[in-house]
């Protein structure tokens, strides 16, 4: 049974289509709940496929004029949105924490990180360049220009409901691509707040649209069926990403896919164990472990495994777990009870295979979708959690014997998003980073995200890159023009 809490300040609960807010009282409602308490925060329209079609049509109608707008004018919109977003940090942090669960401190950090994308792409958008060259034949000139790809459908996840949206929308605006955003069902309020920010910043009607739905597949599939959408950007599971990739093939829609991860964190025997614990904690516990870049497997040299496990256990035992809206909370709830149960099943499987629980490992009593910070020692190499994303605050310790063994363990996965390693040997750091089959590597650092960095993976972890200079490429096409000499 849920109860209704007081709605956070600044809450928007309507669809945003063609520059208008639409409540659509005849539509079914999506209930947005606080995972820490089960309280009902808000009810929002459950968009139909027809609503999605109206959003794409609005974006398509606005596309030509938006592409023709000067890059400086679009940059000014992003800079205005950047300012407004930072000014709204406290009220948006409360909304994000209420619907997703992360502590207020992390929500504030995500807002600042997201604002960085708006600023970065405001600066990048005015520097999009082509090239000019003389044909080797001497017949004329080869001119290469870059143009917006067109209407883009952006599907964002629940774990970073603002950052993933900002990382997609900012380069789209910078290049002149109108967008339709489909936020995650569990965390739509943050994206609706961002749409309000862009409205206040002066984005033209139809260029940013947000539709919320409880059935992503029912809404999205028809939107990919006629070719009006020219670019799909999706962050989420490999299973769903693969299906979307197939749906895009009929009309050769460009896809940018940031999918699942199974990041190894390799700790060699020459490191300072205190530093190692700090960086493992950063890589594992950011966002309560609900991150595709989170350290999923902690691979430790056998000679230091017991001592490091003891120190990591002490750190995990010290975390303050609670409602993210309470100041001082370090670990909030998981997104829902289903996530908690899945995490517990992975822990139970590891224990059945011989793993030892050093701290945590059991679902707590009481309200809310909580799972405790957990350290597992002596984890078998064939435990399920070595191949499946944990997406929670569980650190499994797996030992290795030497460098080759560590790399073989690290690469023994279908995924290839992020990887981490700690060593004081510069040669080894370069050597191992080169051999890891991932798109991103952190050396002696558990945090690798940066607005100026291209984020993405290899193998089953996706296609394309978001962020940095490369992130703008996903929204641009090349056009070659030949100009003959007269």
C-alpha positions as CSV (number, residue, x, y, z in Angstrom):
1,X,0.0,0.0,0.0
2,X,1.4,3.4,-1.0
3,X,0.7,6.8,0.4
4,X,1.1,10.2,-1.4
5,X,4.0,12.4,-0.3
6,X,4.1,16.1,-0.8
7,X,5.3,16.7,-4.4
8,X,8.7,18.3,-4.6
9,X,9.0,21.9,-5.7
10,X,9.3,22.4,-9.5
11,X,7.7,19.1,-10.4
12,X,6.4,18.7,-13.9
13,X,3.9,15.8,-14.6
14,X,2.9,16.3,-18.2
15,X,4.1,15.3,-21.6
16,X,6.1,17.9,-23.5
17,X,5.3,17.9,-27.2
18,X,5.8,20.7,-29.7
19,X,6.5,23.2,-27.1
20,X,3.3,22.5,-25.0
21,X,2.7,20.7,-21.8
22,X,0.0,18.1,-22.1
23,X,-1.7,16.4,-19.1
24,X,-3.9,14.1,-21.3
25,X,-6.4,13.1,-18.5
26,X,-7.9,10.4,-20.6
27,X,-4.6,8.4,-20.7
28,X,-3.7,5.8,-18.1
29,X,-1.3,7.0,-15.4
30,X,2.2,6.0,-14.5
31,X,2.8,6.0,-10.7
32,X,6.2,7.3,-9.7
33,X,7.3,6.1,-6.3
34,X,10.1,6.8,-3.9
35,X,12.1,3.5,-3.6
36,X,13.2,4.4,-0.1
37,X,9.7,4.6,1.3
38,X,7.2,3.3,-1.3
39,X,5.4,6.6,-1.2
40,X,3.7,7.8,-4.3
41,X,5.4,11.0,-5.6
42,X,3.4,11.7,-8.7
43,X,1.2,10.3,-11.5
44,X,2.0,11.2,-15.1
45,X,0.4,10.4,-18.4
46,X,1.2,6.9,-19.9
47,X,1.8,8.0,-23.5
48,X,0.3,6.0,-26.3
49,X,2.1,5.2,-29.6
50,X,0.0,8.0,-31.1
51,X,1.5,10.5,-28.7
52,X,4.9,9.3,-29.7
53,X,4.0,9.8,-33.3
54,X,2.9,13.3,-32.6
55,X,6.2,14.0,-30.9
56,X,8.2,12.7,-33.9
57,X,6.0,14.7,-36.3
58,X,6.7,17.8,-34.3
59,X,10.4,17.2,-34.3
60,X,10.4,16.5,-38.0
61,X,8.4,19.7,-38.7
62,X,10.9,21.7,-36.7
63,X,14.0,20.0,-38.0
64,X,14.8,22.1,-41.1
65,X,14.5,25.5,-39.3
66,X,16.5,24.2,-36.3
67,X,19.3,22.9,-38.6
68,X,19.3,26.3,-40.3
69,X,19.7,28.2,-37.0
70,X,23.2,29.6,-36.4
71,X,25.4,27.4,-34.3
72,X,26.0,30.4,-32.0
73,X,22.3,30.8,-31.4
74,X,22.0,27.1,-30.5
75,X,25.1,27.5,-28.2
76,X,23.4,30.4,-26.4
77,X,20.4,28.1,-25.7
78,X,22.7,25.6,-24.1
79,X,24.5,28.2,-22.1
80,X,21.2,29.6,-20.8
81,X,20.1,26.1,-19.9
82,X,23.4,25.5,-18.2
83,X,22.9,28.6,-16.0
84,X,19.2,27.7,-15.2
85,X,20.1,24.1,-14.3
86,X,22.7,25.1,-11.8
87,X,20.3,27.7,-10.3
88,X,17.8,24.9,-9.9
89,X,20.2,22.4,-8.3
90,X,18.5,22.0,-4.9
91,X,14.9,21.6,-6.1
92,X,16.0,19.2,-8.9
93,X,18.2,17.2,-6.5
94,X,15.2,16.6,-4.3
95,X,13.1,15.4,-7.3
96,X,15.9,13.1,-8.5
97,X,16.5,11.6,-5.1
98,X,12.8,11.1,-4.4
99,X,12.2,9.2,-7.6
100,X,15.5,7.3,-8.0
101,X,16.8,7.0,-4.4
102,X,20.4,8.2,-4.7
103,X,21.7,10.4,-1.8
104,X,21.2,14.1,-2.2
105,X,25.0,14.6,-2.4
106,X,25.2,12.3,-5.4
107,X,22.1,14.0,-7.0
108,X,23.8,17.4,-6.6
109,X,26.9,16.0,-8.2
110,X,25.0,14.6,-11.1
111,X,23.4,18.0,-11.7
112,X,26.8,19.7,-11.8
113,X,28.1,16.9,-14.1
114,X,25.1,17.2,-16.4
115,X,25.5,21.0,-16.6
116,X,29.0,20.4,-17.7
117,X,27.7,18.7,-20.8
118,X,25.5,21.7,-21.7
119,X,28.5,24.0,-21.4
120,X,30.9,21.6,-23.2
121,X,28.7,21.2,-26.3
122,X,27.8,24.9,-26.4
123,X,31.5,25.3,-27.0
124,X,31.9,22.3,-29.3
125,X,28.9,23.1,-31.5
126,X,30.4,26.3,-32.8
127,X,33.6,24.5,-33.8
128,X,32.2,21.8,-36.1
129,X,34.5,21.9,-39.2
130,X,34.8,20.3,-42.6
131,X,37.7,20.3,-45.0
132,X,38.9,21.6,-48.3
133,X,41.4,20.0,-50.6
134,X,42.7,20.0,-54.2
135,X,41.8,16.9,-56.1
136,X,45.0,15.0,-56.9
137,X,43.9,14.8,-60.5
138,X,43.9,18.6,-60.7
139,X,40.2,18.6,-62.0
140,X,38.8,20.5,-59.1
141,X,38.3,20.9,-55.4
142,X,37.1,18.3,-52.8
143,X,34.9,20.0,-50.1
144,X,33.9,18.0,-47.1
145,X,31.1,19.5,-44.9
146,X,29.2,18.2,-41.9
147,X,25.4,18.5,-41.5
148,X,23.0,17.4,-38.7
149,X,21.8,13.9,-39.1
150,X,18.2,14.9,-38.3
151,X,15.4,13.8,-35.9
152,X,16.9,11.8,-33.1
153,X,15.1,9.4,-30.7
154,X,16.9,9.4,-27.3
155,X,16.1,6.7,-24.8
156,X,17.5,7.3,-21.3
157,X,18.0,5.0,-18.3
158,X,16.8,5.3,-14.7
159,X,20.1,5.2,-12.9
160,X,21.5,8.6,-14.1
161,X,18.2,10.2,-15.2
162,X,19.7,13.6,-15.8
163,X,23.3,13.0,-16.9
164,X,22.4,10.5,-19.6
165,X,19.8,12.8,-20.9
166,X,22.1,15.9,-20.9
167,X,24.8,13.9,-22.6
168,X,22.5,13.1,-25.5
169,X,20.4,16.2,-25.8
170,X,23.3,18.7,-25.6
171,X,25.2,17.5,-28.7
172,X,21.8,17.2,-30.5
173,X,21.0,20.9,-29.8
174,X,24.6,21.9,-30.6
175,X,24.4,20.4,-34.1
176,X,20.8,21.2,-34.9
177,X,19.0,17.9,-34.4
178,X,15.5,17.9,-33.1
179,X,14.9,15.2,-30.5
180,X,12.2,13.0,-28.9
181,X,13.3,11.8,-25.5
182,X,11.8,8.7,-23.9
183,X,12.9,8.6,-20.2
184,X,12.8,5.5,-18.1
185,X,9.4,4.7,-16.6
186,X,10.8,4.7,-13.0
187,X,12.5,8.1,-13.2
188,X,10.6,10.4,-15.6
189,X,10.3,13.5,-13.4
190,X,14.0,14.5,-13.7
191,X,13.8,14.5,-17.5
192,X,10.5,16.5,-17.5
193,X,12.3,19.0,-15.2
194,X,15.1,19.2,-17.8
195,X,12.6,19.8,-20.5
196,X,11.2,22.8,-18.5
197,X,14.8,24.1,-18.3
198,X,15.2,24.0,-22.1
199,X,11.8,25.6,-22.5
200,X,12.9,28.5,-20.3
201,X,16.2,28.6,-22.2
202,X,14.3,29.3,-25.4
203,X,14.6,26.1,-27.3
204,X,12.3,26.3,-30.4
205,X,9.0,24.5,-30.2
206,X,9.2,20.9,-31.5
207,X,13.0,20.6,-31.1
208,X,12.9,19.0,-27.7
209,X,10.0,16.6,-26.9
210,X,9.5,14.3,-23.9
211,X,7.1,11.4,-23.8
212,X,6.7,9.1,-20.9
213,X,5.4,5.5,-21.2
214,X,5.1,2.3,-19.3
215,X,5.6,0.3,-22.5
216,X,8.8,1.4,-24.2
217,X,8.6,-1.3,-26.9
218,X,5.0,-0.4,-27.8
219,X,5.8,3.3,-28.2
220,X,9.3,3.1,-29.8
221,X,8.9,0.3,-32.4
222,X,6.3,2.3,-34.5
223,X,8.6,5.4,-34.4
224,X,11.4,3.5,-36.1
225,X,9.2,2.0,-38.8
226,X,8.9,4.9,-41.4
227,X,12.4,6.5,-41.5
228,X,11.5,9.9,-40.0
229,X,13.8,9.1,-37.1
230,X,17.3,9.2,-38.4
231,X,19.3,8.5,-35.2
232,X,18.6,6.3,-32.2
233,X,20.6,6.8,-29.0
234,X,19.9,4.3,-26.3
235,X,21.5,3.6,-22.9
236,X,20.4,0.4,-21.2
237,X,20.6,-3.3,-21.3
238,X,22.4,-5.3,-24.1
239,X,19.2,-7.3,-24.6
240,X,17.1,-4.3,-25.4
241,X,19.8,-2.5,-27.3
242,X,20.2,-5.5,-29.6
243,X,16.5,-5.6,-30.3
244,X,16.5,-1.8,-31.1
245,X,19.6,-2.2,-33.3
246,X,17.6,-4.7,-35.4
247,X,14.6,-2.5,-35.6
248,X,16.7,0.3,-37.0
249,X,18.1,-1.8,-39.8
250,X,15.1,-1.5,-42.2
251,X,15.7,2.3,-42.6
252,X,19.4,2.3,-41.9
253,X,18.9,4.5,-38.8
254,X,22.1,5.3,-37.1
255,X,22.4,3.8,-33.7
256,X,24.4,4.9,-30.7
257,X,24.2,2.2,-28.0
258,X,25.7,2.3,-24.5
259,X,24.9,-1.1,-23.1
260,X,25.7,-3.5,-20.3
261,X,29.0,-3.8,-18.5
262,X,31.0,-6.3,-16.4
263,X,33.9,-4.1,-15.4
264,X,37.0,-5.8,-13.8
265,X,38.9,-3.9,-11.2
266,X,42.4,-5.5,-11.1
267,X,44.6,-4.9,-8.0
268,X,48.2,-5.9,-8.4
269,X,50.5,-6.8,-5.4
270,X,52.6,-3.6,-5.5
271,X,49.9,-1.1,-4.6
272,X,49.1,0.8,-1.4
273,X,46.1,-1.1,0.1
274,X,44.6,2.1,1.6
275,X,44.6,3.7,-1.8
276,X,43.3,0.5,-3.4
277,X,40.3,0.5,-1.0
278,X,39.5,4.1,-1.8
279,X,39.5,3.6,-5.6
280,X,37.6,0.2,-5.4
281,X,35.0,1.9,-3.3
282,X,34.7,4.8,-5.8
283,X,34.3,2.4,-8.7
284,X,31.9,0.1,-6.9
285,X,29.7,2.3,-4.8
286,X,29.1,5.3,-7.0
287,X,25.3,5.5,-7.4
288,X,25.0,2.5,-5.0
289,X,26.6,0.3,-7.6
290,X,23.8,1.0,-10.0
291,X,26.1,2.0,-12.9
292,X,27.1,0.2,-16.0
293,X,30.7,1.4,-15.4
294,X,30.7,0.1,-11.8
295,X,33.4,-2.4,-10.8
296,X,31.5,-5.7,-11.2
297,X,34.5,-8.0,-10.3
298,X,37.3,-7.1,-8.0
299,X,40.3,-9.2,-9.2
300,X,43.1,-9.2,-6.5
301,X,46.6,-10.8,-6.5
302,X,46.5,-13.8,-4.2
303,X,49.3,-12.5,-2.0
304,X,47.3,-9.4,-0.8
305,X,43.7,-10.7,-1.2
306,X,43.1,-11.4,2.5
307,X,44.5,-8.1,3.8
308,X,42.7,-6.0,1.1
309,X,39.4,-7.9,1.8
310,X,39.7,-7.1,5.5
311,X,40.2,-3.4,4.8
312,X,37.5,-3.2,2.2
313,X,35.1,-4.9,4.6
314,X,35.8,-2.3,7.2
315,X,35.1,0.5,4.7
316,X,31.8,-1.1,3.5
317,X,30.7,-1.7,7.1
318,X,31.0,2.0,7.8
319,X,28.6,3.2,5.1
320,X,25.5,5.1,6.3
321,X,22.5,3.5,4.6
322,X,19.1,5.2,4.4
323,X,16.7,7.5,2.6
324,X,18.6,9.6,0.1
325,X,16.6,12.7,1.2
326,X,18.2,12.5,4.6
327,X,21.4,14.5,4.7
328,X,24.4,12.3,5.5
329,X,23.1,9.2,3.8
330,X,25.8,7.6,1.7
331,X,23.9,4.6,0.3
332,X,20.3,4.9,-0.8
333,X,17.9,2.2,-1.9
334,X,18.0,0.2,-5.0
335,X,15.5,1.2,-7.7
336,X,12.9,-1.4,-6.7
337,X,12.2,-4.7,-4.9
338,X,12.8,-6.7,-8.1
339,X,16.4,-5.3,-8.2
340,X,17.0,-6.3,-4.6
341,X,15.7,-9.8,-5.1
342,X,18.0,-10.2,-8.2
343,X,21.0,-9.0,-6.3
344,X,20.2,-11.4,-3.5
345,X,20.0,-14.3,-5.9
346,X,23.5,-13.5,-7.3
347,X,24.9,-13.4,-3.7
348,X,23.2,-16.7,-2.8
349,X,24.6,-18.3,-5.9
350,X,28.1,-17.1,-5.1
351,X,27.8,-18.4,-1.5
352,X,26.5,-21.7,-2.7
353,X,29.7,-21.9,-4.8
354,X,32.0,-21.3,-1.8
355,X,32.0,-17.5,-1.4
356,X,32.2,-16.1,2.2
357,X,30.1,-13.1,3.2
358,X,32.3,-10.7,5.1
359,X,29.7,-8.0,5.5
360,X,26.1,-7.5,4.3
361,X,24.7,-10.2,2.1
362,X,21.1,-10.2,3.4
363,X,18.0,-8.1,2.6
364,X,17.2,-6.0,5.6
365,X,13.8,-5.9,7.3
366,X,11.6,-2.8,6.9
367,X,10.2,-0.5,4.2
368,X,12.1,0.5,1.1
369,X,14.1,-1.3,-1.6
370,X,17.4,-1.5,0.3
371,X,20.4,-3.8,0.0
372,X,23.4,-3.5,2.3
373,X,27.0,-2.8,1.2
374,X,28.3,-6.4,0.8
375,X,31.8,-7.9,0.4
376,X,32.2,-11.5,-0.7
377,X,35.5,-13.2,-0.3
378,X,36.8,-16.3,-2.1
379,X,34.3,-16.0,-5.0
380,X,34.5,-18.8,-7.5
381,X,35.4,-17.9,-11.1
382,X,32.3,-19.5,-12.4
383,X,29.8,-17.7,-10.1
384,X,26.9,-16.1,-11.9
385,X,27.9,-12.6,-10.8
386,X,31.2,-13.0,-12.8
387,X,29.1,-12.9,-16.0
388,X,26.0,-10.9,-15.0
389,X,25.8,-7.2,-13.9
390,X,25.2,-7.0,-10.2
391,X,24.0,-3.4,-10.4
392,X,24.2,-3.0,-6.7
393,X,26.5,-2.5,-3.7
394,X,28.2,-5.9,-3.8
395,X,32.0,-6.4,-4.2
396,X,33.0,-9.9,-5.1
397,X,36.7,-10.7,-4.5
398,X,38.3,-13.1,-7.0
399,X,42.0,-13.9,-6.7
400,X,44.6,-14.2,-9.6
401,X,48.1,-15.5,-9.7
402,X,49.9,-13.3,-12.2
403,X,49.5,-10.7,-14.9
404,X,48.4,-13.1,-17.6
405,X,45.9,-14.7,-15.3
406,X,44.4,-11.3,-14.4
407,X,44.0,-10.3,-18.0
408,X,42.4,-13.6,-18.9
409,X,40.0,-13.3,-16.1
410,X,39.2,-9.7,-16.9
411,X,38.5,-10.4,-20.6
412,X,36.4,-13.6,-19.9
413,X,33.1,-11.8,-20.5
414,X,30.9,-10.9,-23.4
415,X,31.0,-7.3,-22.3
416,X,33.6,-4.6,-22.8
417,X,32.6,-1.2,-21.4
418,X,35.0,-0.2,-18.6
419,X,38.0,-1.7,-16.8
420,X,40.2,-0.6,-13.9
421,X,43.6,-1.5,-12.7
422,X,45.9,-0.5,-9.9
423,X,49.7,-0.8,-10.0
424,X,52.8,1.3,-9.3
425,X,54.6,-0.2,-12.3
426,X,54.2,2.2,-15.2
427,X,55.1,-0.4,-17.8
428,X,52.6,-2.9,-16.4
429,X,49.9,-0.2,-16.4
430,X,50.4,0.5,-20.1
431,X,50.7,-3.2,-20.9
432,X,47.5,-4.2,-19.1
433,X,45.5,-1.3,-20.3
434,X,46.5,-2.2,-23.9
435,X,45.3,-5.8,-23.4
436,X,42.0,-5.1,-21.7
437,X,39.1,-5.6,-24.1
438,X,37.2,-2.6,-23.1
439,X,36.3,0.9,-24.3
440,X,37.5,2.8,-21.2
441,X,40.3,2.1,-18.8
442,X,40.9,3.7,-15.4
443,X,44.5,3.5,-14.1
444,X,44.8,4.0,-10.4
445,X,41.4,5.7,-10.4
446,X,37.9,4.4,-9.8
447,X,36.2,7.4,-11.4
448,X,36.7,7.8,-15.2
449,X,33.6,9.8,-16.2
450,X,34.4,13.3,-17.7
451,X,32.4,15.5,-20.0
452,X,35.5,15.8,-22.2
453,X,35.9,12.1,-22.5
454,X,34.3,9.7,-25.1
455,X,32.4,7.1,-23.2
456,X,31.4,3.8,-24.7
457,X,32.3,0.2,-25.1
458,X,33.2,-2.7,-27.3
459,X,31.8,-6.2,-27.8
460,X,28.3,-6.5,-26.2
461,X,28.7,-3.2,-24.5
462,X,27.6,-1.1,-27.4
463,X,28.3,1.0,-30.5
464,X,29.5,4.6,-30.8
465,X,30.7,7.1,-28.2
466,X,29.0,9.7,-26.1
467,X,30.7,12.7,-24.5
468,X,33.8,14.6,-25.6
469,X,34.7,15.5,-29.1
470,X,33.6,12.2,-30.5
471,X,30.1,12.5,-28.9
472,X,29.1,15.2,-31.4
473,X,29.9,12.9,-34.4
474,X,26.9,10.8,-33.6
475,X,24.6,13.7,-34.6
476,X,26.5,14.7,-37.8
477,X,26.7,13.4,-41.3
478,X,29.5,14.0,-43.8
479,X,28.8,15.5,-47.2
480,X,31.3,15.5,-50.0
481,X,31.0,18.1,-52.7
482,X,33.1,18.2,-55.9
483,X,33.7,21.6,-57.4
484,X,35.4,21.4,-60.9
485,X,37.8,24.0,-62.0
486,X,36.4,26.2,-64.8
